[in-house]
Amino acid sequence: MPESLIDKALETATDTHAIEIGRGVVATTGRLFAERFPGRAGIIVADENHWRVAGRQVVESLTSAGVRLLDPYVFPGTPTLYAGYDNVETVREELRGKDAVPIAVASGTLNDIVKRACGELEIEYLCVATAASMDGYASYGASITKDGFKQTLTCPAPAVIVADLDIMAGAPERLTATGFGDLIEKVPAGADWIICDELGIEKIDPYVWSLVQGPLRESLADPQGCKDGDPEAISGLASGLVMSGLAMQAYQSSRPASGGGHHFSHLWEMEHYGLDWDPPLSHGFKVGLGTVSVAALYEVVLAADLASAIDVDAAVAAWPTWDETEAQLKAALTPDLHEPALAQTRGKYLGSDEVRARLELTIERWPVIEKRLREQLLPAAVLKEKLDTVGAVTHPSQIGMPMDRFRDTYHRARWIRTRFVLTDLLTQANLLDPFVDELFAPGGFWAEQ
Ligand SMILES: [Zn+2]
C-alpha cells in the first residue's frame, strides 16, 4: 500500500498522530515515543505471550532513545486474556497516579483493555501491534464485556501505532485468519452502505469510503501468503486493517467497516457463543462466517431482481405494528437481550406509510443500486475460498453451531443494532423468509455446502 494513503488518513485522524508499518519498525518505537512524548517516562503493558514476542525489542528501542521505563505490567499468558471490564479496571488502577505514558505491546484484546483504561484516565498511549488480528488498533472505542454485554465503549485510539510486519508475520495463524475475517466483511458492508446511500438512510462519505474500500481488494488478494506469514501479504492485511480503523476514527462510527456480517457476529457474541472456550471464539472467525452468509443472500437478491420481486401493497399490509415487532423480537431473543435490542430496533422502526415510501424508492432506484452492488460485491464462493485458504471459519459446523441456529441468525441478527443492513430492507419488503429459504433449499448456497 502506498505510504501516502496512510499519511493522508492521518491528517483527518482525531487521535492518532503517527503510524509506522513495515519490517523491523519495532526499532523505531523509541524515536516515535520521544517525538510524541518528549521527556516522559514509559510503562509497558503486556501479557506474557506478547512480552515474549516483542517485549525485549520494545525495551531496547525505548531505552536506546533515552526513555526511562517504569516496571512493566504483565498479565499471565494463560488463560487467554479476556476483554472484560474487570481487566480495564486493573490496568487503569495500575496506571493511575503514575507519571508515565503506557506502551501496549498487544493484539486485539489487550489493546482494547489499555485503550479504554487510558480513555478513562484521559491519557494518550502508544501501541505496538503484535498481530494483524482485527481493525481495532486505530479505531475509536474498545470492544469490552461490561455488565454481561459485549459493547463498544468509547475511548480515543492510540496516539502512536507501531506495526512491525516481522512480528506480525510470526503471530499464530489463528490471529492472522481472524484479522482476515474482520477485513473481508468490508466487502458486503460496503454493499449495505450503498443501499443506505441510495435510499437516503445514511449517505456515503466519499473520503471515508475511500480509506476502507480503496485498498481493500489488494489487502485481501493473498490469503495463502497471509497464512504462510509472508511479510508482503501481512503488510497488505495489516494496512487494510489500520486504514479501516482510521476510517472509523474519522467517521466516529463503525459504519465504514461494519455491516450485516458484523451483526451476525455481534448477536453470537451477545449470546456468549464460544466466549468461554479457550481461546474464545474470535471476533474475526464469527465475522468471516457472517460475511459469507450475507454475500450469499446478496446473490439471491440480485438473481431475483429485487424491484420486480417487491409487492408494495402486500408488503405494507404484512408490515407489523410496533407492538407486533416488539413481540416478534421478544420471541426471537433471550430475555437478557430484550431491553438493549428493543432500544436498537426502535431506532430503525418505520410506520407503514414510511415503509411504503421506502419500498417505492427502492423500486425506483433499483437499477442504480443493482449496478453499484454488482461492482462492489464478490461472489460468496470467492469470499469463502479466501477465508478457507487463510484458515478462517466459513461453515457453522466448524464452530459446532447447529444448522437451525445458524439459519435463524439471518432473521435475528438485525434486532441487535440500529444500523440498517440488507436484512432490514428484505424484512420491510416482506422477502426475507423466501430469500433465506432459497439459500437452504436444494441447490441453494448452504444446501450445497
Ligand atoms: Zn470487526
Boltz pocket constraint, residues with backbone or C-beta under 6 A from the ligand:
constraints:
  - pocket:
      binder: B
      contacts: [[A, 134], [A, 135], [A, 182], [A, 257], [A, 258], [A, 262], [A, 283], [A, 287]]
      max_distance: 6.0
